[in-house]
Amino acid sequence: MTADKKYDIVKFFQAALERGASDIIITAGVPPAVRLNGRLVHFDVPALTAEQTVKLLYSVLSQDQIARFERDWELDFSVQYKSEARFRGNAYRQKGAAAAVFRIIPSSIPTIEELGLPPVLAELSLQPQGLLLFTGPTGHGKSTTQAALLQLINRTRACHIITIEDPVEYLHSSDKSIIDQRDVGDDTQSFAAALKHVLRQDPDVIQVGELRDLESMTVAMTAAETGHLVMATLHTNSASQAIDRIIDVFPAHQQNQVRTQLSFCLLAVISQRLLPRAGRQGLVPAVEVLRNLPSVAHLIRHGKTEQIATIIETQGKAGMQSMDAALKDLYSRGLITRETALRHMVSPQGLGQERTTSNGGRVTGDE
């Protein structure tokens, strides 16, 4: 985009889609930017003024959303762009000026195979009940993974799916299942309010955008115990940390009870990161999988979560996979560089020198 083009949020949306970007950043004092393969790239336009950022942001907000943003100075929202994509937006203030980040959500929901996710995730998503947790840093594909699993359920099971999102990202159309998507702020007052009543809405599958507090975690575990499949997000860096995060939210006198409850209702923890693909544009997921086998449940009940990593390493036949193992596999298949693998591994000394080329040969390092 050149400097002589008029500032227009639609043009930024279109340019970001054409470039294959994942995010757009609009803030005063610098030109608009997109995130390409994890790196920021600025548009070839002058820096935005505070007045321009407000106009760009307000051009995609309703009057009610503008009022909420001016009252709270924070706003989560979504924007439909033609039939090509949706944008998940977050508006905020910095140095007294409006700013926003738009995450690009494709209009079509990718499959597990298209995303390059472990096949065990399909098996987990088709379980009748249990708590399925998704962890990892913000912006590393947790929502897309959950959307792919929900779409698989939608195509294969006749059940009632209720999602509670802030905001709604991927749009699902009911197939074999009935899918109700509830947007916090438009369809419900809060996550807590929606979760308070969700068990009275005859759900089979419940997807919660994020477990944020004690109340939401309590309802999620209770629902998983009482015959529902519950998918939810936590912001932790590993599968075992997710278990500690839930337990630590509760008061000390309740933690033994919570350990026991979690050891029975937990189905699995999926921890993922998106990494730059070697040799070409795009990102590839590295996925850690923790399944709640009896040995894992025993460690949870007895507060020995620090030993879970060892079980993950030794239970590959059961569908478990450590993050280090996932990174080694991606490197061996030539999907990520050695540098990328080493940067994210817990024990980098275990990474071999050789990897597979696209034609089945072997090379050393990153030649």
Buried (B, 14 or more C-beta within 10 A) or exposed (E): BEEEEEBEBEBBBBBBBEBEBBBBBBBBEEBBBBBBBEEEEEBEBEEBEBEBBBBBBBEBBEEEBBEBBEEEEEBBBBBEBEEEBBBBBBBBBEEEBBBBBBBBBEEEBBBBEEBBBBEBBBEBBEEEBBBBBBBBBEBBBBBBBBBBBBBBBBEBBEBBBBBBBBBBBBBBEEBEBBBBBBBBBBBBEBBBEBBBEBBEEEBBBBBBBBBBEBBBBBBBBBBBBEEBBBBBBBBBBBBBBBBBBBBEBBEEEBBBEBBBBBBBBBBBBBBBBBBBBBEEEEBBBBBBBBBBBEBBBEBBBEEEBEEBBEBBBEBEEBBBBBBBBBBBBBBBBBBBBBEBBEEBBEEEEEBEEEBBEEEEEEEEEBE
